Each structure stands twice: as C-alpha cells, then as structure tokens.
Amino acid sequence: MAITLVMSAVFVPVAFLSGPVGVFYRQFSLTLAISIVISGINALTLAPALCALMLKHDANAKKKKGLLDRFFIIFNKNYDKTERKFGNLVSKIAVRKPVTIALLLFFFLATWGASAILPTGFIPTEDQGMIYVNVTTPAGSTVERTEKVLDEVDVVTHKIKSVENVSTLAGYSLMSEISGASYGMAMINLAPWEEREKSVPELIKELQEKTKHISDASIEFFAPPTVPGFGNASGFEMRLLDKNRGGSLTKTAEVGNNFLEALRKNKVISGAFTSFDPNFPQYVIHVDQEMAAQKGITIDNAMSTLQTLVGSYYATNFIRLGQMYKVMLQAYPQYRAKPEDILQLHVKNDQGTMVPYSTFVKLERVYGPEQITRYNMYTSAMITGDAREGFSSSEAIAAVEATAKEKLPKGFTIEWSGITREQILSGNQAVFIFIICLVFVYLLLAAQYESFLLPLPVILSLPTGIFGAFIALKLCRLENNIYSQVALVMLIGLLGKNAILIVEFAELRRREGLSVLAAAKQGAVSRLRPILMTSFAFVAGLIPLCIASGAGALGNRSIGTAAAGGMLFGTVFGIVLIPGLYAVFASIGQNKKNKNQKPVVIPHEVNHHVHEPA
C-alpha cells in the first residue's frame, strides 16, 4: 500500500501543470498513476490467487534434477555468498555514521556537478521523415525565376536514394508566411525509416552540399517543428526589435544583417536566417484627396474598387451540374499587366459617372519590405536558426543572447517567440515540480510511519538515482529535456519503492526489540533479492527505449536512458546508503523518544535473609 500510494502520489502534482510543459507531463502522469493503482489492486487480489494456483509444491514427490534446477542451485549458492558479503558491508557502513554522511554529501555534490555539465533542452527535434525547404530569390524576382530555382532543387533532391517525393510551390514563404514572387517552398518526403540509412540532419547536410552551385537564391533546409503550432521550423525563433523612435527599415535591415553575420560565425549556431528585406521594388499610390472629393469619389470606394480590379474579389457561388463554382471579379490581364495600367482604370463616383484613376492618383516607385511585421508594437525582423550538431538548444539560446548583448546597437533588442519562448518561460519549472513531488511523498510517508524522521532516508536516497540518470544522459550524448525530466519524476517513485522496502522491514524488526543497527542490517539483507529482481527487470525492460530508432527516437532514448541509468545507479548505491541513513535517523528518533519519556521509579523490596548456623 505504501509503495502504491507513493508511486501514484508522485504524479498527482504534475497533472495540474499548464502550458506546453503541462501537456507532456499530464499525459505521462495520468497514464502511470492509473496503471500503478491498478497494479496495486492486482497485487492485493489477483496475484495471491495466482500464486495459490500455480506455485504448488509436492514435498513427497521425487523429481530428477534437470539442467534448470542445477542452474538454480548454483545461482542460489552464489547469491547466498553475495548476500552474506552485502550484510557485512552494511554492518560496517551503518555502524559508522560519518561514512554514511560522507556518502550522502558526495552524491549531492556529484548530482550538482553532473547537472552542471549536462546540456539542457526543451523538446528534442525528432526525425519526422520530412524536410522543409525555403527558397528566397533576389528582391523583385519573378515567379518564373523562383520556379526555376525550385526545379533545380527538385532535380538535386530526386538523386538522393532516401527521398520518396518532393512537392514545390512558388510564390509563398514557409518561414515568414508571406506571399510574393521571390519566395518559394518545398516539402521533401523521405522514405520510411527502415528503408534509409541516413537521418534528417545527415540528409540536410548532403542537400546543402549539393545545392551550393545554386548561387542566385538563398536556400534553407530545416526539419519541421516538433510541436505543430509553435513556429514553422525546428530550432530557435526570435524577433529583432527596433525600439528607436523614427527608425528606418533600412537601418533595421542593416543591424539585422550584421547580427546574422555574427551568429553565423558562432560555433554553436547553425542556419541563422531572416526573410526581412526592405529592398523590394514597390509603388506608392498618392491620392489627391481634394480632387477626389471634387469628382465625388471617396477614398474607401476608390481603394476597394482598385482591390477588386487588380487583386480580385470573391462575389458569390453558383451550382451547375451538381458542382459548385466560385464567382471572382477581376480585370482582364491585359488591363493590369503593368503598374501604369492602374492609371487607365476607372471608378464610379456618387453620380454614377466613371472617373479615371489618373485624375486623382499618382504613382511613385520606392523600395521597401513585402510585409512590415510588428512585435509588441515595435518594428521587427524574424530570425530563425538552430543549434549546431553537438550543442543543445539551451547553449544556442545562451550564444544568441551573448551575441545580441555584444553586437546590437542602442535601441535594438531581441525577443524570443515560438517554442523557444516557451522553453525560456518554463525555466526552472522542473525544479519546482520535483520539490512538490518530494513534499507529497514526504507527507505520505510521514503519515504511514507516524514519524517525521523515518521518511528522510527514503527522500535522501534519491540523489544516487538522479546522479546516475545525469551521467547516463551525458555518456549517451543526450540532453536534459522534458522527456528526461519525466523520467526523473518517475524515478522518485521507483527509487522510493526500494527505500520503502528496506525501511519498512527494518522498522518492523526494531519494534520487535532489535537494535537499530541490527534492524537496518536485517532490513537490507532480507529485502535485497526483491529489490534486485524488480530493479533489474525494470532496467531490462527499458533497453528497447535506450536503443530506439525511427519515429520518436530521441524522446524514447531520453526517457529510457535517464530511467535506466537512474535505476541502475540508484539500486547499486542505494542499497548501501539506505540502511546507513535509516540507522542515522532511527537513532535520532529513538534518542528523542527516550529523552521525552519520564523516568519511572520502581520501589525496591528489602529481603531479610536469616543465616542459619552451619
């Protein structure tokens, strides 16, 4: 009951988290908490019944000892030797309290050191079997030129065996979601994971190498976003803000280009890119409002009519032969082929007379961006990028912030957006989650043991497992991301289970009259076999996750490696540390109890002995 309640209570607080982090934690917490409760009910009902049915033994039956029986005999002999040696080790450590305190301090410091060298992240970029391509041709390019570049990318891509098919679209930017003739995008669908040898990052490197000869366009390859809705690509996303009053777009572009150049030189950053360009050829329409008023034309009517003639207008639908068609209003192409054709178009005034636009409109050729974006009411330029191979997202964020502090002039700042903003906002949220989980476990065990000291050996044994999880992640070149943190929450319950088995049995023996040290030794020795069985079975079950490949591989590896490493270290070192911790805190509790008890005075009876003469 104690194990079931502790393991399910660990996941109760995280089920109430909000935001993107809460979505991940909630799915894991509810699944595990419900399954643990069902498992506890099974352990109290079905498992004993199955034992009565299946584990029958006839003492009178004579049975030949087979190969398996001989293996069990040899295994049990070796285990008994190991158990005796383990008992001697526990006795030596438990009796020396400074050794236990030193081990505890060592694992606290080791856990802190391992967390310092372990790179952190948020949600790992998974191999989703797709690569996005963003193409930007020089400002003012035609759709035909953009299509030509996309065709070249298509030819290069189809030569790679791992590519299944490619879809291209000219006139739209995937990164900034802008429609324009100089933008293009492509989606590369890859073959199934089992049919290709290279991952998405390796294929992106190959594509970048093979498209270097296309020099008249900027071509960016990137993986799709891990979480749909948070940005258009993997990696980081931010906004360069111009907070200067009266700042020009040209100055914003200049500062942005210098900032990008500095980012590209940074060894941590890869693929820094922006679509902000104020050099697109454009026309400004100057309206003579007085002349328009004299002609009986409102500005709203003039601009809406121009939008209909040049840009089209959705009017209505009609059905013919069971098929619905849209009715779109627009001038014929020959009347809108050149910018000057606008002056030859007409608009109806309030008297029903057609008035040419040349009467009250003048055109001026200028240069500017295709779209002016604002972020927090400031003019902004969106910049995207990713961490270079071998570096984590947190290291990329730190590198960008350091570069911004060094390179950006006065009045220019950066603001994070997309999934990167969520990562920064989450901050040290994982630390608070662990603290809340530990408080829940502590209060539950305090009620179980009716003591505020006995739950401490359970809580203080956890750093051994957390240290093992961090070391395993570091050795496997993984990062401390949201999946790893879920595994750490799970380890609180699993390692707490090992400590509960030892402390529960030891406390039972102490109440029966054994000394604290003898109870600690018996609790550790008698519970060694079930602890090793359950822990190693759990680690073995995690091996497929640790070596996972294909869809969701990084998430599976992160949670599997952290849980397996933490369980292995926590079990091996925990079974040595927990009896010592129990001896320390049980002794403190016993001393306090003895001090609080009032001494009882027992009256002595005086016996008078009569000595008879010999």
Secondary structure by P-SEA (a helix, b strand, c coil): caaaaaaaaaaccccccccaaaaaaaaaaaaaaaaaaaaaaaaacaaaaaaaccccccccccccccaaaaaaaaaaaaaaaaaaaaaaaaaaaaacaaaaaaaaaaaaaaaaaaaaaccccccccccccbbbbbbbccccccaaaaaaaaaaaaaaaaacccccbbbbbccccccccccccccbbbbbbbcccccccccaaaaaaaaaaaacccccbbbbbbbccccccccccccbbbbbccccccccaaaaaaaaaaaaaaaaacccccccccccccccbbbbbbbaaaaaaaacccaaaaaaaaaaacbbbbccccccccbbbbbbbbccccccccccccccbbbbccccbbbbccccbbbbbbbbbcbbbbccccbbbbbbccccccccaaaaaaaaaaaaacccccccccccccaaaaaaaacaaaaaaaaaaaaaaaaaaaaaacccccaaaaaaaaaaaaaaaaaaaaaacccccaaaaaaaaaaaaaaaaaaaaaaaaaaaaaaacccaaaaaaaaaaaaaaaaaaaaaaaaaaacccccccccaaaaaaaaaaaaaaaaaaaaaaaaaaaaaaaaaaaaaaaaaaaaaccbbbbbbbbbbbbbccc
